[in-house]
Amino acid sequence: MWENGRSKTWEVRCDDDSGRTAKAERLGLHSIRPRTARAQAPHDLWKPSMPKVLKTYVRIIDACSWYMGIFAMYLIFAMIAILSYASVMKVFFLPANWTVEMAQFFMVAYFTLGGAFALKEGEHVRMDLLYSGFTMRGKVKMDLLTSFVLIGFLVMLQIGGVSSLIYAFQYGEKSFSSWAPIMWPIKVVMNLGIFLTLLQAISLFIKDWAALRGEKLS
């Protein structure tokens, strides 16, 4: 700065940036700015979001499991109708040789097609022996571990189911009952149910992973 033809230098000293800015403004030195003018986010608070493809997968599989569960729910009424028919025929008429086995087929379809829905809604059986004593983060880690084990079990179950289905197609497998129905239709239903449950288990694993990261996908 210049005052009466002579240069005059003002030195500004302060303990923090806010004091430095205030003193500079009083002296008219507007060009002096805080050293921390550019804010930076802490690295420990920055986390990349879950990939969009995983979020889409979870949304689609959860919807499929829900609709399949609603469909499977009504199969129980078909099973009740078949057993009621069998009771009436046995008491008043000649008993039918197909009713009990057909009811068993509907029962198998009911719990295999409804497996994905039960998994999505958390209605499957849990053994709460140690789980309740864990912290929230510990519960999430345990859920992640059990989801991984469940996926492995369902993969093995699916391999066995496909092998049994191929055998039924190749040799025209039939039941050993007096009705002797072909077996491939119910095995197709079983494999479909196992496959949907496997997809839902993967969706559950992704949601547990997201929960461990502090995100919520659904």
C-alpha positions in Angstrom: 0.0 0.0 0.0 1.1 3.6 -0.5 0.5 6.4 2.0 1.9 10.0 1.4 4.2 8.7 -1.3 5.8 6.2 0.9 5.2 2.5 1.0 3.8 1.1 4.1 3.7 -2.6 4.8 1.2 -4.1 7.3 1.9 -7.5 8.7 -1.0 -9.5 9.8 -0.5 -12.3 12.4 -3.2 -14.4 13.9 -3.7 -17.8 15.5 -6.4 -19.1 13.2 -7.8 -18.5 9.8 -11.0 -16.8 11.0 -9.0 -14.3 13.0 -6.8 -13.7 10.0 -9.7 -13.0 7.7 -11.3 -10.6 10.2 -8.1 -8.6 10.8 -7.5 -8.5 7.1 -10.9 -7.1 6.4 -10.4 -4.4 9.0 -7.1 -3.4 7.4 -8.7 -3.5 3.9 -6.6 -6.4 2.7 -9.4 -8.3 1.0 -7.0 -10.4 -1.0 -6.0 -12.4 2.1 -8.0 -15.6 2.3 -8.1 -18.5 4.7 -5.7 -21.3 4.1 -8.7 -23.8 4.2 -10.9 -22.0 1.7 -11.5 -25.3 -0.2 -13.5 -27.8 1.9 -12.5 -31.4 1.5 -14.7 -34.4 2.6 -13.0 -36.8 5.0 -11.9 -40.0 3.2 -13.3 -42.2 5.9 -16.8 -40.9 5.2 -16.7 -41.5 1.5 -17.9 -44.8 0.3 -18.9 -45.9 -3.2 -22.6 -46.8 -3.5 -23.7 -50.4 -4.4 -23.6 -51.0 -8.2 -26.9 -50.2 -9.9 -27.1 -53.7 -11.5 -27.2 -55.3 -8.0 -29.9 -52.9 -6.9 -31.9 -53.8 -10.0 -31.3 -57.5 -9.4 -32.6 -57.3 -5.8 -35.7 -55.3 -6.9 -36.6 -57.8 -9.7 -36.0 -61.0 -7.7 -37.9 -59.7 -4.7 -40.9 -58.9 -6.9 -40.8 -62.3 -8.5 -40.6 -64.0 -5.2 -43.5 -62.1 -3.9 -45.8 -62.9 -6.9 -44.7 -66.6 -6.8 -45.5 -66.7 -3.1 -49.0 -65.4 -3.7 -49.5 -68.0 -6.3 -48.2 -70.8 -4.1 -50.5 -69.6 -1.3 -53.6 -70.7 -3.3 -52.2 -74.2 -3.9 -53.1 -75.1 -0.3 -56.8 -74.6 -1.2 -56.4 -76.9 -4.1 -54.8 -79.5 -1.8 -57.7 -79.1 0.7 -60.2 -79.6 -2.1 -58.5 -82.8 -3.3 -58.4 -84.3 0.2 -62.1 -83.3 0.8 -63.0 -85.0 -2.4 -61.1 -88.1 -1.4 -62.9 -88.2 2.0 -66.3 -88.0 0.4 -65.4 -90.7 -2.2 -64.1 -93.0 0.5 -67.1 -92.7 2.7 -70.0 -92.7 0.2 -68.5 -94.0 -3.0 -65.5 -95.9 -4.3 -62.2 -94.3 -3.2 -60.1 -92.8 -5.9 -56.5 -94.1 -6.3 -55.1 -90.7 -7.4 -56.2 -88.3 -4.7 -53.6 -88.8 -2.0 -50.7 -88.7 -4.4 -52.0 -85.7 -6.2 -52.4 -83.9 -2.8 -48.8 -84.8 -2.1 -47.7 -83.2 -5.4 -49.6 -80.0 -4.6 -48.0 -80.0 -1.2 -44.5 -80.3 -2.7 -45.3 -77.5 -5.2 -46.6 -75.4 -2.3 -43.5 -75.4 -0.2 -41.0 -75.4 -3.0 -42.6 -72.5 -4.9 -43.2 -70.6 -1.7 -39.6 -71.0 -0.4 -38.4 -67.8 -2.1 -41.3 -65.8 -0.6 -40.6 -67.2 2.9 -36.9 -66.3 2.5 -37.7 -62.8 1.3 -40.1 -62.1 4.2 -37.8 -63.7 6.8 -40.5 -66.3 7.7 -38.2 -69.3 7.6 -37.2 -71.1 10.8 -34.3 -69.5 12.7 -32.3 -71.0 15.7 -31.9 -68.0 18.0 -29.4 -69.6 20.3 -26.6 -67.1 20.1 -27.9 -64.6 17.6 -29.8 -62.4 20.0 -26.6 -61.7 22.0 -24.7 -60.3 19.1 -24.4 -56.6 18.4 -26.2 -55.1 15.4 -23.0 -55.4 13.3 -22.4 -58.9 14.5 -25.9 -59.9 13.5 -25.3 -58.5 10.0 -22.0 -60.5 9.7 -23.8 -63.7 10.9 -26.6 -63.1 8.3 -24.0 -62.6 5.6 -22.3 -65.9 6.6 -25.5 -67.9 6.8 -26.6 -66.5 3.4 -23.4 -67.7 1.9 -23.9 -71.2 3.3 -27.5 -71.3 2.2 -26.4 -70.4 -1.4 -23.9 -73.3 -1.4 -26.6 -75.7 -0.1 -29.1 -74.6 -2.7 -26.5 -74.9 -5.5 -26.0 -78.6 -4.5 -29.7 -79.1 -4.2 -30.2 -77.7 -7.7 -27.6 -79.9 -9.2 -29.2 -83.0 -7.7 -32.7 -81.8 -8.9 -31.5 -81.2 -12.4 -29.9 -84.6 -12.5 -33.1 -86.3 -11.3 -35.2 -84.3 -13.8 -32.9 -85.5 -16.7 -33.3 -89.1 -15.5 -37.1 -88.7 -15.4 -37.1 -87.4 -19.0 -34.8 -90.0 -20.4 -36.4 -93.1 -18.8 -40.0 -91.9 -18.5 -39.9 -92.3 -14.8 -43.2 -93.1 -13.1 -44.4 -93.5 -9.5 -44.6 -96.9 -8.0 -48.1 -96.4 -6.8 -51.3 -98.0 -8.3 -52.0 -94.7 -10.1 -48.4 -94.6 -11.5 -48.2 -91.0 -12.7 -45.2 -89.7 -14.7 -42.8 -87.9 -12.4 -41.2 -85.2 -14.6 -44.0 -82.6 -14.2 -43.6 -82.4 -10.4 -39.8 -82.5 -10.8 -40.0 -79.5 -13.1 -42.0 -77.6 -10.4 -39.4 -78.6 -7.8 -36.5 -77.4 -9.8 -38.3 -74.2 -10.6 -38.9 -73.6 -6.9 -35.3 -74.4 -5.9 -34.0 -72.1 -8.6 -36.2 -69.2 -7.4 -35.1 -69.8 -3.8 -31.5 -69.8 -5.0 -32.0 -66.4 -6.7 -33.7 -65.1 -3.6 -30.8 -66.3 -1.4 -28.4 -64.4 -3.6 -30.6 -61.3 -3.3 -30.5 -61.8 0.5 -26.7 -62.0 0.4 -26.5 -58.8 -1.5 -28.8 -57.0 1.0 -26.8 -58.4 3.9 -23.6 -57.1 2.2 -25.2 -53.7 1.7 -26.3 -53.6 5.4 -22.8 -54.3 6.4 -21.7 -51.2 4.4 -24.5 -49.2 6.0 -26.8 -49.1 3.0 -30.4 -50.3 2.5 -31.5 -51.7 -0.8 -35.1 -52.5 0.0 
